[in-house]
Amino acid sequence: MAAWCANTQESLAMLLRPGNAGSNTVADHLAVLADALGQIPDSSRAKILVRVDGAGATHELLEHLEKLNTARRTVRYLTGWTITADDEQAIAHLPERAWDALLEQDGTPHESYGVAELTGLNQRSGWPDGMRLLVRRVKPSGRQVKKLTAFEKKTGWKYSVVATNIRHMWGIAGSHQPQWLDALSRSHATVEDRVRGDKAMGLRNLPSKKWQVNQGWVLAANIGHDLDCWVRLLALHDQDDLVRAEPDTMRYRIYHLPARLARHARRRWLRIERTWSWAHAFTLAWQRLTDLPDVT
C-alpha cells in the first residue's frame, strides 16, 4: 500500500504488507496517510487533496480526513465508491436532463458519456456531513461486459461513483461542477504510472523471504524512485523526450553513460562520447544540479 505526490510524482509512503492483507484495512490506510502527510513540507500543507481508489471509501478513513481540517489547513478528498443496490436505485431516479457531458482531461466534452450529481437522491446514512456523491456512466468495454450488474445490463451503461467533500476550490472557476470534479478524480489514474515506475526501480520482485530484508529493499527502491523524480523536476523539466520517460529509458540515456572519468592536472574530467545522442542533456542536467544552492 502506497501514497505518491501528484505534483512531484515522488513516493511519500509505502507499507509492505502480507499477501493476504485486505484492500480496505483502515489501520493500514491511516498509517500510510500519516506517513505521507509527514513527508509534505509545512509550507505546502495548507491545502491538501487526497485521492484514493475504491478501497478508501470507509467510514473511518473519511471521518479521519474530515478531522484533519483546521483553521489553517484544508483537506479535500476524492475516493472511489463501491456501488450497492441502494446506489443503483438512486441512479435509476435520475432524469435524463440531470446528466452532463463527461469532460476529457483537456476540457473537451465527451457527449457520449455522462456525469451527474447523486447526493440528494442517495439515502445511505452514517457518512460524513457534506459528503457528495457523483456518478459517471460510460459504455462498457468488452472486458467489463461480463461483470455488469443486472441494472447495468438493463440500462446499457457502466456506472462509477465518486465520493468527495469538495464544494468548491477558491480561485478555480467551475470547481464545484460534477464534470470538473469527475475529471479531477479520473486524473488519479496516473498513479498507475507511479506503480509501474516503482516496479522498474526494483519492486517488481522482492529479493528475500525475510521481512526485514524486503523492507529495506522497498525503502531503497523508493529512494531511487524519488531521486529519479527530482532529477527530472530540477534538471530535465524542459527536455520533452526525458521529462516523462520511463525509468528504463532514463537508464539507457542518462544514468548508464558511455563516458570515462579521467584525472589531469589535479582535476577530474568526465570524457563523454561525442556521438552520444543525449550528451547535451546529461551535461545540462549535471550543470543545473551542481548549480543548486547548498541545503541549509
Disulfide bonds with the S-S distance in Angstrom:
none
